[in-house]
Amino acid sequence: MSGAAGTGGKRWCALVACAAVLVAAVMVAVASAKDGTDRAGGRTGADRGGHRTAGPGRTVWTPDPHGGDTSSGQGVLRLRSAPNVYYLPRYSSFQQAPSAPEFHVVLVASASPSGGSGKQAATSKGAVSGVEADFDLTAFQGRAEITSVQKGYGCVRSGYRVHCALGSLKFGEGADFTPFSVRPKPGTAAGPAGTVRMTVRGADAPTVRHTTRVISGSPRLTARPDLDRLTEVPPGGRMQLTPAFGNKGDTAVEGGISVVVSAHGADLLPRYANCRYDKATGATRAQCDFPGALPAGAAYETDGALTAVADRSAKTGTVTYTVWRTADVSYLAALPASAPHGSGAPLRLRPVDGSAFPDADAEPGERAVGGGLSFETTGKDDVEAVGFTVKGRVGQVVEVTVPYPRGDGWTDSFGRGTVWVTLPAGVSLIEVPPQDHESDIPYCHRGPRPDGPVACPGPAAAGTVLRVRLDRRVDGARGSVSVRSDPSADPDQRNNTAPVTVQYLP
């Protein structure tokens, strides 16, 4: 694979048992109308020209575009996800037919920035009507049979063509479907098998076209499974992670490999030029791309470590990575091409023994959940109560959302805690029976002592509500809000209490 050089160096690697790719997440962006996609490993514009690009000692496949706005319709159809390279497994007649990967398509409709009225574009109300998707599957002829089509999306088959009548797609919605399934035929020759051509049309939207390259063979990505658990990491301390991956399949991975790193409770230092980061500073996600083919049987590790810095406030955290084919990094995991790159030299690769790398947890050739590290810091909790003001007229019943404390350490192992409120003089609690609670909003209630503080349970997404009556005016009246924490974990108990004041309205 391009960039491999030498052997040796210190191995740093670890595994955390998590297969979440995402981070997600959270955080999925629909591509611009100009590109018509947010797939293809984050490439944009001319990078998706559908041609081979020659480089020093390698050939790189650059996926075709997913279409674009070629006319001013009322809406836009975008491919959020579709295969750029499809690997069709091979087998002999004496073996059971292996499962072929899904041909998964995610199509989204939205208002055209240039089409329709300004009001329509601003409110994103409307739909793309008469949406149809056509798939030219002649690349599978003689190599695979089409076993089924997804009738729920109006898909029908005619020979080696599939037509899907998707109907009307509302703006902001779309179709998430697998239009067809295939079963490989035995004895097919390895190598390029042609292309699957997809065309999506709508009655009032530009046409979207996408080409998927078909290759007979099955790469199978693997990743080093080492586990590293770090303890006594000081806040702000540095930790290092060295990803490693391989290919236990029968076919090379075309177009390069991408390693996607996610950090929780730590920031990634933007060091390497071939890695891009979700933020220039304080990054928690990175995507490092390694161009060139990954041959069958080969394995590599990075020749340098990715460095993570533990957050000052973190008690625990993880740094994990997933290995993808660059051509088909999930849109949930990929970083855009516009993301900031590292400022140093490129991260390169060196050969390693990958025979012990497991490969059972991934679709053939699609991805491999790699190692990582988990850590515990020496940091202490610092719980800080947040004061608030009760505002209203004398005789009025008012409600106040009680602010939750800052910092960790005030909740139990189940994530539940209590904020204690001592009401100012002249203010009394109005209890709300559970059957009168609105939705799942918790209300403050009397504590164990009738003359003691009010108990406000939390945390809750909508906040905890305190309902009180301003019985009489008491100028200068002050109460308090306090929270309890373990002094051994939260040595500074001075900020566990804050004032509660009253503002009388005319």
C-alpha positions as a printed NumPy array, in Angstrom:
array([[  0.   ,   0.   ,   0.   ],
       [  1.305,   3.462,  -0.84 ],
       [  3.12 ,   5.064,   2.093],
       [  4.43 ,   1.817,   3.64 ],
       [  8.064,   2.146,   4.623],
       [ 10.34 ,   0.139,   6.863],
       [  9.506,  -1.865,   9.959],
       [  9.975,  -1.376,  13.661],
       [  8.807,   1.462,  15.838],
       [  6.955,   1.161,  19.04 ],
       [  3.475,  -0.419,  18.945],
       [  0.829,   1.487,  20.739],
       [ -2.699,   0.18 ,  20.292],
       [ -5.776,  -0.803,  22.221],
       [ -9.369,  -1.988,  21.899],
       [-12.526,  -0.767,  23.51 ],
       [-15.581,  -2.973,  22.997],
       [-17.689,  -0.56 ,  21.079],
       [-18.798,  -0.781,  17.51 ],
       [-20.501,   2.587,  17.295],
       [-19.435,   4.495,  14.337],
       [-20.43 ,   7.511,  15.29 ],
       [-20.428,   9.517,  16.685],
       [-22.598,  10.856,  16.064],
       [-23.585,  12.041,  16.241],
       [-24.639,  12.886,  15.636],
       [-24.008,  15.514,  13.186],
       [-25.032,  14.31 ,   9.701],
       [-24.992,  17.003,   7.008],
       [-26.747,  16.8  ,   3.671],
       [-24.439,  17.703,   0.827],
       [-24.76 ,  20.876,  -1.186],
       [-27.146,  20.963,  -4.109],
       [-24.234,  21.571,  -6.426],
       [-22.61 ,  18.24 ,  -5.615],
       [-25.876,  16.373,  -5.056],
       [-24.254,  14.095,  -2.417],
       [-22.47 ,  13.874,   0.893],
       [-20.854,  10.52 ,   0.284],
       [-17.728,   9.289,  -1.521],
       [-15.324,   9.682,   1.343],
       [-15.788,  13.406,   1.632],
       [-14.524,  14.173,  -1.878],
       [-16.037,  17.049,  -3.774],
       [-16.096,  18.565,  -7.254],
       [-13.458,  17.287,  -9.656],
       [-12.291,  14.666,  -7.145],
       [-15.383,  12.617,  -8.05 ],
       [-14.8  ,  12.537, -11.77 ],
       [-15.225,   8.768, -12.164],
       [-11.767,   8.257, -13.65 ],
       [ -8.521,   6.629, -12.681],
       [ -5.844,   8.949, -11.406],
       [ -2.271,   7.799, -11.809],
       [  0.151,   8.453,  -8.97 ],
       [  3.662,   7.337,  -8.122],
       [  3.454,   3.543,  -8.139],
       [ -0.318,   3.321,  -7.656],
       [ -3.69 ,   3.621,  -9.308],
       [ -6.499,   5.273,  -7.399],
       [-10.182,   4.9  ,  -8.214],
       [-12.148,   8.12 ,  -7.832],
       [-15.923,   7.526,  -7.619],
       [-18.41 ,   9.037, -10.038],
       [-20.5  ,  12.028,  -8.956],
       [-23.939,  11.417,  -7.492],
       [-25.511,  13.936,  -9.825],
       [-26.213,  17.624,  -9.452],
       [-28.557,  20.489, -10.112],
       [-28.572,  20.656, -13.884],
       [-31.835,  22.604, -14.093],
       [-33.964,  24.847, -11.914],
       [-36.685,  22.498, -10.633],
       [-38.936,  22.98 ,  -7.648],
       [-36.926,  20.537,  -5.554],
       [-33.639,  18.691,  -5.353],
       [-32.945,  14.973,  -4.989],
       [-29.706,  14.085,  -3.229],
       [-27.999,  10.767,  -2.739],
       [-26.98 ,  10.665,   0.878],
       [-25.598,   7.158,   0.49 ],
       [-24.95 ,   4.688,  -2.34 ],
       [-22.068,   2.284,  -3.015],
       [-19.189,   3.645,  -5.027],
       [-17.449,   0.257,  -5.281],
       [-19.365,  -3.016,  -4.963],
       [-17.428,  -6.231,  -4.28 ],
       [-19.157,  -9.382,  -5.511],
       [-17.939, -12.498,  -3.639],
       [-16.404, -15.386,  -5.597],
       [-16.699, -19.097,  -4.858],
       [-16.336, -22.511,  -6.5  ],
       [-19.2  , -24.867,  -7.341],
       [-18.18 , -27.034,  -4.388],
       [-18.796, -24.254,  -1.912],
       [-22.023, -22.775,  -0.626],
       [-22.84 , -19.429,  -2.23 ],
       [-21.649, -16.595,   0.055],
       [-23.869, -13.67 ,   0.912],
       [-23.438, -10.624,  -1.287],
       [-23.278,  -7.167,   0.324],
       [-26.403,  -5.014,   0.395],
       [-26.776,  -2.378,  -2.293],
       [-28.058,   0.247,   0.129],
       [-29.417,   3.553,  -1.161],
       [-30.45 ,   6.615,   0.853],
       [-32.185,   9.317,  -1.178],
       [-33.329,  12.656,   0.282],
       [-35.596,  15.359,  -1.172],
       [-35.252,  19.047,  -0.349],
       [-36.257,  22.46 ,  -1.636],
       [-34.104,  23.849,  -4.422],
       [-32.226,  27.018,  -3.411],
       [-32.921,  28.43 ,  -6.874],
       [-36.24 ,  26.791,  -7.677],
       [-39.71 ,  27.789,  -6.538],
       [-40.631,  30.866,  -4.558],
       [-38.418,  32.339,  -1.894],
       [-41.073,  31.498,   0.667],
       [-41.069,  27.857,  -0.363],
       [-37.286,  27.62 ,  -0.188],
       [-37.255,  29.303,   3.216],
       [-39.929,  27.099,   4.772],
       [-38.821,  23.907,   2.952],
       [-42.445,  22.913,   2.402],
       [-43.327,  20.863,  -0.625],
       [-42.313,  17.635,  -2.271],
       [-40.646,  16.13 ,  -5.3  ],
       [-43.336,  14.174,  -7.122],
       [-43.115,  11.237,  -9.476],
       [-39.739,  10.021,  -8.214],
       [-38.429,   6.972, -10.065],
       [-35.112,   5.131,  -9.752],
       [-33.693,   2.925, -12.51 ],
       [-30.814,   0.475, -12.061],
       [-28.874,  -0.986, -14.993],
       [-27.502,  -4.262, -13.6  ],
       [-25.989,  -5.762, -16.748],
       [-22.626,  -5.85 , -14.934],
       [-24.003,  -8.827, -12.953],
       [-24.947, -10.805, -16.058],
       [-23.08 , -14.12 , -15.992],
       [-21.696, -13.336, -12.54 ],
       [-24.757, -13.134, -10.28 ],
       [-28.494, -13.602, -10.348],
       [-30.988, -11.082,  -9.048],
       [-32.853, -12.933,  -6.308],
       [-35.324, -10.291,  -5.144],
       [-36.421,  -6.665,  -5.374],
       [-37.866,  -4.416,  -2.673],
       [-41.535,  -4.301,  -3.584],
       [-42.35 ,  -1.957,  -0.712],
       [-40.616,   0.803,  -2.691],
       [-42.342,  -0.096,  -5.934],
       [-39.378,  -1.993,  -7.352],
       [-39.919,  -4.383, -10.27 ],
       [-37.426,  -6.355, -12.322],
       [-37.099,  -6.829, -16.051],
       [-34.076,  -8.953, -16.922],
       [-31.025,  -7.218, -15.533],
       [-32.82 ,  -3.951, -14.95 ],
       [-34.734,  -2.823, -11.867],
       [-37.212,   0.053, -11.806],
       [-38.455,   1.547,  -8.513],
       [-41.496,   3.856,  -8.464],
       [-40.865,   5.825,  -5.269],
       [-43.751,   8.242,  -5.714],
       [-43.752,  11.623,  -3.969],
       [-40.96 ,  12.484,  -1.497],
       [-41.618,  15.365,   0.896],
       [-38.88 ,  17.914,   1.454],
       [-36.742,  16.751,   4.367],
       [-37.78 ,  13.139,   3.849],
       [-36.674,  10.472,   1.444],
       [-36.235,   6.795,   0.679],
       [-33.901,   4.452,   2.562],
       [-33.989,   1.151,   0.732],
       [-32.187,  -1.808,  -0.816],
       [-33.673,  -1.961,  -4.323],
       [-32.431,  -5.457,  -5.168],
       [-30.481,  -8.43 ,  -3.851],
       [-28.065, -10.622,  -5.784],
       [-26.534, -14.076,  -5.347],
       [-23.115, -14.726,  -6.91 ],
       [-22.673, -17.507,  -9.44 ],
       [-19.789, -19.955,  -9.018],
       [-16.546, -19.833, -10.949],
       [-16.501, -16.172, -11.91 ],
       [-13.183, -14.584, -12.8  ],
       [-11.643, -12.134, -10.374],
       [-11.317,  -8.48 , -11.247],
       [-13.376,  -5.606, -12.669],
       [-16.883,  -6.627, -13.771],
       [-18.33 ,  -3.39 , -15.082],
       [-20.603,  -0.777, -13.514],
       [-24.084,  -0.475, -12.061],
       [-25.73 ,   2.665, -13.391],
       [-28.414,   4.333, -11.316],
       [-30.658,   7.117, -12.607],
       [-33.137,   8.92 , -10.361],
       [-35.741,  11.221, -11.886],
       [-38.475,  13.396, -10.447],
       [-41.242,  15.313, -12.154],
       [-39.997,  18.625, -10.742],
       [-36.352,  18.021,  -9.771],
       [-33.042,  17.627, -11.629],
       [-32.01 ,  14.115, -12.606],
       [-29.495,  12.372, -10.374],
       [-27.052,   9.847, -11.829],
       [-24.618,   7.595, -10.014],
       [-22.2  ,   4.893, -11.128],
       [-21.045,   2.02 ,  -8.942],
       [-17.956,   0.086,  -9.946],
       [-18.392,  -3.717,  -9.598],
       [-15.403,  -5.92 ,  -8.763],
       [-15.495,  -9.705,  -8.469],
       [-13.757, -10.63 ,  -5.235],
       [-14.039, -10.055,  -1.512],
       [-11.625,  -7.923,   0.467],
       [-12.109,  -8.332,   4.217],
       [-10.809,  -5.568,   6.43 ],
       [ -9.333,  -6.404,   9.804],
       [ -8.003,  -4.374,  12.721],
       [ -5.594,  -5.042,  15.575],
       [ -7.533,  -6.046,  18.707],
       [ -5.142,  -4.938,  21.463],
       [ -6.716,  -3.519,  24.617],
       [ -5.001,  -0.768,  26.567],
       [ -6.542,   0.532,  29.778],
       [ -4.793,   3.568,  31.211],
       [ -5.162,   4.758,  34.788],
       [ -3.822,   7.692,  36.768],
       [ -3.811,   9.9  ,  33.671],
       [ -3.42 ,  13.524,  34.837],
       [ -5.915,  16.091,  33.52 ],
       [ -4.346,  17.432,  30.325],
       [ -2.158,  14.336,  30.053],
       [ -1.218,  12.966,  26.638],
       [ -2.076,   9.493,  25.371],
       [ -1.012,   7.784,  22.148],
       [ -2.828,   5.437,  19.801],
       [ -1.316,   3.561,  16.841],
       [ -3.985,   2.103,  14.529],
       [ -3.279,  -1.085,  12.584],
       [ -5.306,  -2.868,   9.924],
       [ -5.131,  -5.559,   7.268],
       [ -6.962,  -7.399,   4.504],
       [ -7.788, -11.103,   4.95 ],
       [ -9.877, -11.296,   1.808],
       [ -9.069, -12.632,  -1.651],
       [ -9.041,  -9.26 ,  -3.416],
       [ -7.262,  -5.955,  -2.922],
       [ -9.136,  -2.921,  -1.615],
       [ -9.137,  -0.333,  -4.397],
       [ -8.985,   3.398,  -3.777],
       [ -7.339,   3.567,  -0.387],
       [ -8.068,   3.081,   3.288],
       [ -9.436,   5.609,   5.796],
       [ -9.028,   5.413,   9.558],
       [-11.709,   7.331,  11.463],
       [-10.807,   8.177,  15.071],
       [-13.256,   9.3  ,  17.779],
       [-12.287,  10.666,  21.194],
       [-14.537,  11.051,  24.235],
       [-13.206,  12.922,  27.227],
       [-10.142,  13.948,  25.235],
       [ -9.062,  16.159,  22.323],
       [ -7.045,  15.051,  19.292],
       [ -3.968,  17.037,  18.336],
       [ -4.158,  18.072,  14.629],
       [ -0.704,  16.839,  13.726],
       [ -0.782,  15.011,  10.375],
       [ -1.298,  16.543,   6.937],
       [ -3.265,  13.552,   5.547],
       [ -5.667,  13.64 ,   8.485],
       [ -8.562,  16.047,   8.685],
       [-10.244,  16.999,  11.928],
       [-13.733,  18.126,  12.894],
       [-12.25 ,  21.277,  14.487],
       [ -8.942,  23.103,  14.191],
       [ -8.594,  23.062,  17.993],
       [-10.333,  20.805,  20.472],
       [-10.99 ,  18.162,  17.804],
       [-12.744,  14.972,  18.9  ],
       [-12.909,  13.285,  15.469],
       [-10.31 ,  12.69 ,  12.775],
       [-10.194,  10.951,   9.406],
       [ -6.794,   9.85 ,   8.116],
       [ -6.647,   8.766,   4.461],
       [ -4.043,   6.393,   3.007],
       [ -4.238,   6.246,  -0.821],
       [ -3.438,   3.24 ,  -2.96 ],
       [ -4.524,  -0.385,  -2.916],
       [ -4.496,  -2.597,   0.181],
       [ -3.475,  -6.   ,  -1.231],
       [ -5.031,  -9.226,  -0.009],
       [ -2.94 , -10.648,   2.838],
       [ -1.263,  -7.325,   3.674],
       [ -1.349,  -5.556,   7.037],
       [  0.011,  -2.209,   8.176],
       [  0.241,   0.046,  11.182],
       [  0.787,   3.78 ,  11.218],
       [  4.43 ,   4.844,  11.568],
       [  3.433,   7.465,  14.121],
       [  0.907,   7.694,  16.922],
       [ -2.204,   9.803,  17.075],
       [ -2.052,  11.9  ,  20.233],
       [ -5.041,  12.6  ,  22.468],
       [ -5.053,  15.039,  25.401],
       [ -7.326,  14.254,  28.361],
       [ -9.883,  16.973,  29.111],
       [ -9.226,  18.946,  32.271],
       [-12.665,  18.04 ,  33.575],
       [-12.749,  14.406,  32.392],
       [-12.732,  11.517,  34.848],
       [-12.843,   8.786,  32.204],
       [-12.748,   8.595,  28.434],
       [-12.027,   6.576,  25.313],
       [-10.161,   6.955,  22.032],
       [-11.323,   4.489,  19.367],
       [-10.956,   3.986,  15.627],
       [-12.694,   2.288,  12.729],
       [-11.128,   1.266,   9.407],
       [-13.048,   1.959,   6.187],
       [-12.604,   1.667,   2.462],
       [-12.025,   5.303,   1.453],
       [-14.441,   5.039,  -1.469],
       [-17.314,   4.128,   0.836],
       [-16.811,   5.699,   4.242],
       [-20.261,   5.951,   5.83 ],
       [-21.781,   9.415,   5.586],
       [-22.313,   9.159,   9.346],
       [-18.57 ,   8.793,   9.929],
       [-16.915,  10.756,   7.118],
       [-15.564,  14.27 ,   7.594],
       [-16.038,  16.784,   4.75 ],
       [-13.139,  17.647,   2.462],
       [-13.318,  21.199,   3.807],
       [-12.478,  20.05 ,   7.347],
       [ -9.142,  21.405,   8.665],
       [ -6.047,  19.283,   8.062],
       [ -3.133,  18.708,  10.374],
       [ -0.15 ,  20.995,  10.147],
       [  2.65 ,  18.406,  10.178],
       [  4.043,  15.786,   7.83 ],
       [  1.745,  13.022,   6.519],
       [  1.099,   9.966,   8.646],
       [  2.537,   6.935,   6.845],
       [  2.348,   3.15 ,   7.134],
       [  4.733,   0.293,   7.846],
       [  4.101,  -3.46 ,   7.374],
       [  3.126,  -5.617,  10.365],
       [  1.993,  -9.175,  10.964],
       [ -1.814,  -9.073,  10.763],
       [ -2.508, -12.793,  11.179],
       [ -4.056, -12.246,  14.631],
       [ -6.351,  -9.418,  13.527],
       [-10.006, -10.561,  13.778],
       [-12.443,  -9.953,  10.936],
       [-15.731, -11.449,  12.091],
       [-17.544,  -8.218,  12.969],
       [-17.697,  -6.488,   9.589],
       [-19.357,  -6.878,   6.236],
       [-16.844,  -8.197,   3.706],
       [-14.551,  -5.356,   2.733],
       [-16.76 ,  -2.629,   4.216],
       [-15.183,  -1.736,   7.556],
       [-13.405,  -3.119,  10.599],
       [-13.933,  -1.927,  14.163],
       [-10.433,  -1.283,  15.381],
       [ -8.76 ,  -0.921,  18.701],
       [ -8.55 ,   2.018,  20.991],
       [ -7.879,   2.857,  24.575],
       [ -9.865,   3.695,  27.667],
       [ -8.532,   5.861,  30.454],
       [ -9.196,   7.097,  33.952],
       [ -7.796,  10.388,  35.153],
       [ -6.656,  11.625,  38.539],
       [ -9.027,  14.585,  38.279],
       [-11.461,  15.406,  41.066],
       [-15.09 ,  16.463,  40.876],
       [-16.043,  20.084,  41.449],
       [-19.783,  20.377,  41.937],
       [-21.022,  23.972,  41.91 ],
       [-24.586,  24.971,  42.842],
       [-26.236,  27.631,  40.668],
       [-28.367,  30.289,  42.328],
       [-31.617,  31.701,  40.947],
       [-34.289,  34.357,  41.546],
       [-38.029,  33.962,  42.181],
       [-39.941,  36.746,  40.415],
       [-43.591,  37.702,  40.915],
       [-46.189,  39.811,  42.712],
       [-47.28 ,  39.242,  46.282],
       [-50.077,  36.667,  46.316],
       [-49.084,  35.243,  42.928],
       [-48.256,  31.575,  42.231],
       [-45.196,  31.306,  39.988],
       [-43.015,  28.561,  38.585],
       [-39.228,  28.563,  38.314],
       [-37.004,  26.07 ,  36.528],
       [-34.352,  25.112,  39.052],
       [-30.868,  25.25 ,  37.482],
       [-28.855,  22.076,  37.819],
       [-25.384,  22.18 ,  39.369],
       [-22.276,  22.557,  37.268],
       [-19.768,  19.718,  37.263],
       [-20.035,  15.99 ,  37.886],
       [-20.506,  14.147,  41.127],
       [-24.014,  15.107,  42.311],
       [-25.826,  12.144,  40.753],
       [-25.757,   8.457,  41.677],
       [-24.737,   5.536,  39.504],
       [-28.158,   5.63 ,  37.845],
       [-27.759,   9.279,  36.876],
       [-30.251,  10.557,  39.462],
       [-29.674,  13.355,  41.935],
       [-31.442,  15.913,  44.099],
       [-31.096,  19.679,  44.365],
       [-32.164,  21.024,  47.779],
       [-33.857,  24.417,  47.973],
       [-34.388,  26.405,  51.184],
       [-37.136,  28.902,  50.325],
       [-36.743,  32.583,  51.255],
       [-38.967,  33.966,  54.001],
       [-42.426,  34.874,  52.703],
       [-42.345,  32.187,  49.973],
       [-44.127,  28.832,  50.326],
       [-44.085,  25.633,  48.293],
       [-47.083,  24.597,  46.171],
       [-46.848,  20.86 ,  45.665],
       [-47.993,  19.384,  42.355],
       [-49.479,  15.864,  42.534],
       [-47.803,  13.391,  40.167],
       [-51.005,  12.954,  38.166],
       [-50.975,  16.693,  37.41 ],
       [-47.418,  16.762,  36.072],
       [-47.098,  17.946,  32.493],
       [-45.465,  15.254,  30.39 ],
       [-42.317,  13.965,  32.125],
       [-41.412,  17.247,  33.823],
       [-40.489,  16.627,  37.493],
       [-41.661,  19.079,  40.173],
       [-40.053,  19.928,  43.485],
       [-41.695,  18.41 ,  46.558],
       [-41.372,  18.552,  50.328],
       [-38.281,  16.985,  51.805],
       [-38.149,  14.455,  54.649],
       [-38.421,  17.269,  57.251],
       [-41.489,  19.543,  57.128],
       [-39.375,  22.514,  58.151],
       [-36.421,  21.494,  55.999],
       [-35.395,  22.223,  52.412],
       [-37.501,  21.363,  49.376],
       [-36.34 ,  18.372,  47.269],
       [-35.973,  18.944,  43.513],
       [-35.191,  15.679,  41.651],
       [-33.199,  15.623,  38.443],
       [-31.687,  15.88 ,  36.005],
       [-34.422,  15.872,  33.347],
       [-34.312,  17.033,  29.747],
       [-37.009,  19.666,  30.32 ],
       [-35.648,  20.738,  33.706],
       [-37.139,  20.49 ,  37.215],
       [-39.889,  22.967,  38.103],
       [-40.393,  24.681,  41.469],
       [-43.955,  26.   ,  42.029],
       [-44.288,  28.524,  44.872],
       [-46.58 ,  31.276,  46.202],
       [-45.29 ,  34.692,  47.202],
       [-47.253,  34.961,  50.447],
       [-45.903,  38.273,  51.693],
       [-43.19 ,  40.762,  51.006],
       [-40.015,  40.342,  53.03 ],
       [-37.387,  42.778,  51.818],
       [-33.925,  41.259,  51.627],
       [-35.234,  37.706,  52.028],
       [-32.784,  35.075,  50.858],
       [-32.88 ,  31.333,  50.638],
       [-30.384,  28.88 ,  49.262],
       [-29.941,  26.09 ,  46.751],
       [-27.512,  23.334,  47.643],
       [-26.298,  20.023,  46.329],
       [-24.595,  17.145,  48.097],
       [-21.472,  15.399,  46.869],
       [-18.798,  13.055,  48.183],
       [-16.115,  15.202,  49.844],
       [-13.439,  12.67 ,  48.917],
       [-14.259,  13.148,  45.226],
       [-15.251,  16.824,  45.539],
       [-12.847,  18.374,  48.042],
       [-14.085,  21.934,  47.494],
       [-17.481,  21.952,  49.203],
       [-17.638,  25.743,  49.486],
       [-19.419,  26.189,  46.145],
       [-22.023,  23.481,  46.796],
       [-24.442,  26.185,  47.993],
       [-25.701,  29.303,  46.184],
       [-28.284,  32.006,  47.039],
       [-31.98 ,  32.097,  46.143],
       [-33.396,  35.634,  46.009],
       [-36.813,  37.237,  45.464],
       [-37.688,  40.011,  43.046],
       [-41.079,  41.565,  43.713],
       [-42.906,  42.865,  40.684],
       [-45.283,  45.848,  40.857]])
